[in-house]
Amino acid sequence: CLSSTEDGFNKGLSLVNGFVEKFDENMLKKKLKVPHIGFNSVLRPINSKLYCATKKEIDFYFVHSYRVKEIKTNKKVGICEYGESFVASFEIENIFGAQFHPEKSQTNGLKLIKNFIDLKC
C-alpha cells in the first residue's frame, strides 16, 4: 500500500494503490467490536488464481484492527463486510495479499494456500 496509520504514519512499498487505516469510531455505533475477530465471508474476485475453484462467497478467519477500504485499481480484489466494505485480499500480477489468516481458516484456508502454491488457473 501507499501508507499505513498503524503506529503513526508510515510510508508503504507502493506496490498497491491503497491506504491502511484503523477501523473508525462508527464501528462502536454499529455495535461491532474492534479488533474484528472471527470468521467472515469474502466475496471473491472473478477469474482469480488465488480463489480458483472456490464458491462466490467463502469464509475466512480474521483478527485485525486495520483495513484497506479500497484499492484504486481494476485488478482482482476480494471484499469483506464488517460494518463497511473493505479489501480482504488482492491479486495484482504476481503480488498477492490477504487481510485474513488462511492458516487458521480450516478447509477454505488450505484451498487458498494450495492455489497460491500451484497458481494453475
C-alpha positions in Angstrom: 0.0 0.0 0.0 1.0 3.6 -0.2 0.8 4.2 3.5 -0.4 3.0 6.9 -1.6 4.8 10.0 -0.6 1.8 12.3 1.9 3.1 14.9 1.7 6.6 13.5 2.1 7.4 9.8 4.3 5.1 7.7 5.1 5.0 4.0 4.3 1.8 2.3 6.1 0.0 -0.5 3.6 1.4 -3.0 3.1 -1.9 -4.7 -0.7 -1.4 -4.3 -2.6 1.8 -4.7 -4.4 1.9 -1.3 -4.1 3.1 2.3 -4.2 1.1 5.5 -6.3 2.7 8.2 -7.8 1.7 11.6 -11.5 0.9 11.7 -13.1 4.1 12.9 -15.5 5.0 15.8 -18.5 4.3 13.6 -17.9 0.6 14.4 -18.9 1.3 18.0 -22.1 2.9 16.9 -22.9 -0.2 14.9 -22.0 -2.3 18.0 -19.2 -4.1 16.2 -16.0 -4.9 18.1 -12.5 -3.8 17.1 -10.4 -5.8 16.6 -12.5 -7.7 14.1 -12.1 -11.3 15.3 -13.7 -14.4 13.8 -14.9 -16.0 10.6 -16.4 -13.7 8.0 -17.4 -14.1 4.3 -15.3 -12.8 1.5 -16.8 -12.1 -1.9 -14.1 -13.4 -4.2 -13.0 -11.7 -7.4 -13.8 -13.2 -10.8 -11.1 -15.1 -12.6 -8.8 -15.2 -9.6 -5.8 -17.6 -9.4 -5.9 -17.3 -5.6 -9.6 -18.3 -5.4 -9.6 -20.9 -8.2 -12.3 -23.5 -7.8 -14.0 -21.8 -4.8 -17.5 -20.6 -4.2 -18.5 -17.0 -4.9 -18.5 -16.3 -1.1 -16.1 -18.1 1.1 -15.4 -17.8 4.9 -12.0 -17.0 6.3 -10.7 -16.2 9.8 -9.9 -12.5 10.6 -8.0 -10.9 13.5 -7.3 -7.2 12.8 -8.0 -3.6 13.7 -6.7 -2.0 10.5 -8.0 -2.4 6.9 -7.7 -1.1 3.4 -11.1 0.4 2.4 -10.3 0.3 -1.3 -7.6 -0.3 -3.8 -7.6 2.1 -6.7 -7.3 -0.5 -9.5 -9.5 -2.6 -11.6 -7.5 -5.7 -10.6 -8.7 -8.7 -8.6 -9.9 -7.7 -5.1 -11.8 -9.8 -2.6 -14.3 -7.8 -0.4 -15.5 -8.4 3.1 -18.2 -6.6 5.0 -17.7 -5.7 8.7 -19.7 -2.6 9.3 -18.3 -1.4 6.0 -16.8 -2.9 2.9 -13.0 -3.4 3.0 -10.4 -5.2 1.0 -9.9 -8.7 2.3 -7.5 -9.8 -0.5 -5.9 -8.6 -3.7 -4.2 -10.1 -6.7 -2.2 -7.9 -9.0 0.0 -9.8 -11.4 2.4 -11.8 -9.2 1.6 -9.9 -6.0 -1.0 -11.4 -3.6 -2.2 -10.2 -0.2 -4.8 -11.3 2.3 -6.1 -9.5 5.4 -7.4 -12.7 6.9 -5.5 -15.7 8.2 -5.6 -18.6 5.7 -3.6 -20.8 8.1 -6.5 -20.5 10.7 -9.3 -20.8 8.1 -9.6 -24.5 8.0 -10.5 -26.2 4.7 -11.0 -22.8 2.9 -7.6 -21.6 4.0 -5.9 -24.8 2.9 -7.5 -24.5 -0.5 -6.3 -20.9 -0.8 -2.8 -21.9 0.2 -2.8 -24.8 -2.3 -4.0 -22.4 -5.0 -1.2 -20.0 -4.1 1.4 -22.7 -4.3 0.1 -24.2 -7.6 -1.1 -21.0 -9.4 -2.7 -23.1 -12.2 -5.9 -21.2 -13.0 
